[in-house]
Amino acid sequence: MKAKRLSCYHFAFKAMGSPCDIQLFAETHGQAKKIANIVITDVRRLEAVYSRYRSDSFLSKINRVAAIGGSIKVNAETAGLLNYAQICYQQSDGLFDITSGILRRAWQFESDQLPDQVQILALLDKVGWHKLRWTDSVLEFPIPGMELDLGGVVKEYAVDRAAALCWEADVRHGIINLGGDIKVIGPRADGEPWHVGIRHPRDKEALMQTILLQEGALASSGDYERCIVIDGVRYGHVINPKTGWPVRHLAAVSVVGDFCVVAGSASTIAMLKEDNGPAWLADLGLPHLWVDVHNEMGGTLIANMTGSTLQKT
């Protein structure tokens, strides 16, 4: 039987505030485009449902209920995301907390000013997953004024869903990239791995490293974009939900795993653990790379430089 001849087709789009792209190996451009459209439609569906920037999103509806201290029933997909967020909260000793997004009210990174500690303390009264009630499919906010932010989960979840949709459409060679969160759908058609770059947190034009992936996912967390520098100290957007202040030990963390949502939450938790992050990553056992604010690097991915291949973990 004659082997199918596959070509690589590339589709770029914007979603979730990020440049995104899909590369798929298919027999025809039409076939690839049809599959890419299915993926893009689903990514934008998730954005419409869970964006905190859209007043008509379901997340905004949840937060309107949270503001008055009410309760709301959620669907199965949202329940799955909340269950995962709860697991991350528990396993991170309360550092990965989807109620902490409210702290951005104090941290206006475009203002070049540090927030008032009184304001931070007032907001911390509204932070804490343990302060709300989550049972079955009902979310209850006993304390009025709380807020949820699923930004640390939804984009990575969208990546995993995109890869699954491609697989269901018989794509066996491709890569999904949503703003730097990546999932590989098998190697390239010739069996070669995908070359995936990890950006340097202090130089957007430079790569810290390029790794080779045949399958699995890569996600990164760091102070890449939103930050302020005051008196030589850099304050990034990854904020400790217990103190209300940005982390200041690790500059960036990248993690490889089977699923992008796991790699993403692991990289964020490591950032939040500050100087305990590297040891926590080592115990976790997933391939990883970290760089601290002094430009010191570490992690298992250092040994896997360009030319080596990371298999499924």
N, C-alpha and C positions, 0 to 999 in steps of 0.2 A: 504494500500500500504506500502510495506516494505521500511523503510528509508535507504537512501544510506549510506554506511560506508565510511567515509572520513579519510584519513591519511595526516599528515603534511609532506611536502617534501621541502627540503632546497637546494638552489642553490647559490653558491658563485662565484663572478667574479670580475674583476677589470675594471673600466671605469672612465673616467673623472678625472684621477689621484687619485682615491679613491677606497678603498675596498668596494664592494657592495654585497648585498645579497637579495634574494627573498625567502619568505616562503609562500607556497600555500597549502591549503587543497584540495585534489582531490581523486578520487576513485583509481587511479593507478599512479605509478611513471611515466609511459609513457605519460599519459595525462598531468600531471603536468610539465614534461620536455618540452613537445611541447609548452605549454603556456609560460613557462619561456624563451624558445628560442626566441619566438616572442618578448617578452619584451626586452631581452638582445640585440637582433638585432636592435630594435628601439633606445635603449639607445646609442648604438655604432654609429648608423646613425646620431643622434643628435651631438655626439662628433665629428664625421668627418665633419659635416657641420659648427659647431660653435666653434671649438677649435682654440684658438689663437696660439697654438703651432704647428699647421699643416699648412704648406705653401699652401697645396692644398684645404684648407677649404674655404667655402664661406665667412666666416668672414675675413679670410686673404685677399680674393679678395676685400672685402669692404674696408679694411684698406690700400690696395695698391692704391685704388681710392682716399681714404681720404688723403693719403700722397701727392698727386699731386693737390688736390683741385678740384676733379671732381664730377660727379654724377653717380648713379647706380640704376637700377630698381631691386626691391626685390620681392620674392614670397610671397604668403599669410601667410605662417607660420612665416617667418621673419618679415613681417609687423605686425603680431600680437604681437610678442615679442617686437618690437620697440614701438608699441602703449602702451604696458604695461609699458615699461621703461619710456616713456614720462609721463604717469600718476604718476608713482612713483617720478619722478623728480619734477613734479608740486606739489604733495601732501607733499613732504618732504622739500619744500622751496629750492630746488636745491641741497640737500645733497646727494640724491641717483642719481648718474650721471654716465651713462655708458661710458662717454668720459674720465673719470678720471683714467682709467687703465694705461694711459701713464705715470702717476706719479711713477709707479714701476721702471722706468728707473733711477730715483734718489734714490729710496729706495732699495738698494742691501742688503737684510737681512743676507746674508752669509758673508758680509764684516766686520761686527762689527764696522762700522763707520757711523756717521751721515752724510747725504748729505749736499752739499753746498747750501746755501739759494739762491744764484744766479741761480743755476741749477733748483731749485724748481720753482722760479719765471718765468723762461723761459718756463718751461713746463706748468705752469698755464695759459699762454697765449693761449695754445692749448686745454684747458679744458673748457667745458660748453656746455650742450645740446642745449642751446638757440643759440649757435653760428652756428649750422648747420640748414639745411632746410629739413623738413620732411613733405611731402604732398603726400597723397594717397599711392602709392607704390614706389615713387622716393625719394632717399636719396641724398642730395647734401651737399658738404663740401666747403663752400666759403673760408675758411681759410685752406691753405695747411698745412699738418703735423699733423692733428688730428688723432684720433684712437678710435675705439670702443672696448669694452670688455664686452661680454654678460655673463661672468662667474657668476655674481650675480643673473642671471635669469634662465639660461638654465638648470642647474642641477635640480633645483626645478620643472621646467616645465617638465623635463624628468620623474621625480617621479610621477607627476600627470598623464602624458600620460601612464606610465607603469600601474598605477592602473586602468585607464580607459580601457586599452587593456585587462587586466585580467577580468574586469567586463564584457566586451563584449564577453569574452570566457567562461562566466557563472561561474567564480570564485566568491564566496560570502564570503570566509574566507581566509584572507591572509595579508601579510605586505610587503611593498617595502622599502628597505633601501639603498639609494645611498649616501655613505659617510657621514652618519649621518642625511641626509634629508629623512624624513620618511612619508609614507602614508599608512594608514590602510584600508584594503578592508573588512570591517565588522569584527566582533569578531572572536575568534577561533571557531572551529566547535562545541565545547561544550557550546558555548555561553559566555565563559569567555573572559575578555579583554586581550589585549597584554600588557606585561610589557615592558615599554620603558625607558631606562636609559638616563639621561642627564649628560654628562661628566663634571667633574670639569675642569675649564680652566687652573688651575695651576698644576694639577696632572692627567696625562693621565690614570693612573690606578684606579682613584677614581671616583665615581659617586656623583654628588651633590644631585641627587634625582632620584627616579624611579616613573614614573606616569603610570597609567593604561588607555589605549585607546581602545575603541570599534570601533571607526571610526574617520575620520579626519586625520590631518597631523601635524607633528612637525618639525620645522626647527630651527637651532641655528646659531648664528653668534658670533665670538669672536676672541681673540688673542691666539687661541689654539696652532698653529704650527709656522707660519712664524712671527718671531719677533727678535729684538735685545735688549739687556739690556746694557745700558751705564750709568755709574755713578749711578747705582741703579735704573734707570728709564727704564721701559719697553716700547718699541715702537713696536706696532703690525702692521698688514697688512691692517687694516681698516683705510683708509686715508680720511680725510676731503677734498673734492674737491675744497673748497674755500681757504683753507690755505696751502694745500699740505703736511700737517703733520698728523701723526696718531692720532686717538682719544686716550684719556688717562683717561677717567672717568669710563666707564663700561668695565669689562673684558669679559663678555659673556651675551648673551640674548637668550632665547628660547621662541618660540611662538607656540601656537596650533591654528589651523584654519581648515576650510573646505578644503582648497587647500594649497599644499606645497609652491607654488610660492608666495602666499599671506603671509604665515607665514614666509617665507624666507626674503622677502623684508621688512616686518615689523620688524624683528629682526635686520636687517642691519640698517634700518633707526633709530631705537632706539639707536644703538651703535653710529651712527653719530651725534645724538642729544646730546650726552655727558650727562651733569647733568640734562638736560631736558628730557632725554629718559624715565625714570620711569613714569613721569607724562603723557608723550605722550602715553605710552603703556596703562596706566590706562584709558585715554580718548578713546583709540581705542576700548577697551572692549573685546579683545581676551584674553583667558587664557595665562599667561606668567610667566616667571621667569627671574630675572636678578641678577647678582653679580657684584659688582664694584671692582676696583683695590685694595680696602682695605678689601676685602672679606666680605663686607656687602651684605646681600641678601634681595630681596623683590619680590613682584609680587603675583598674585592670585594663582599661582600653589603651593605656599608654604602651603596653606590651604588644597591642594589636595594631601596629602602624600600617600604613598603606602597603599593600602587598600580601597581607594576611586576610583571611576571610572569617567573619563571625557567623557561625551557624546558628540555628534556632536554639534559644537558651531554655 
